[in-house]
Amino acid sequence: MADSLPGLYLIAYDIAHPRRLGRVHRILKKEGLPVQYSIFTVVMKRPRLLRLLDRIAEQIKEAEDDVRCYRLPENTETASLGKQYFPADVMLFTGGVDRLLGVAGKIVPDEDGSA
């Protein structure tokens, strides 16, 4: 996929130390939307994603912590059980991302002014 097109990514983490956990959480909270406490979605171009992952890498200890990033396909089936973070009418993976991010104010332009 072209670097110029924004993608939807899922970033999950398991951080051993509370201080590092807080730092990683704060970094991701500025860039994306929390799905659960240690799982975020972000919409951004690949170069910006790589910079985000570099910032996270500076905060973790690779021998103790685990951070994973997955690009999500545009069309995917999902199932949710229990109390949901997102309102019932927001379909995260079927076109509702733009609405959700627009409402939350989390679309932050890249340095070149694009999302």
WOQUILIN-V719571 format. One record per run of one state. SS is the DSSP state (H for helix, E for strand, C for the rest). FROM is the first residue (numbers start at 1). TO is the last residue. If there is no record, write none. Layout:
ss/from/to
SS/FROM/TO
SS/FROM/TO
This chain:
ss/from/to
C/1/6
E/7/14
C/15/17
H/18/31
C/32/32
E/33/36
C/37/38
E/39/44
C/45/45
H/46/57
C/58/65
E/66/72
C/73/96
H/97/104
C/105/115
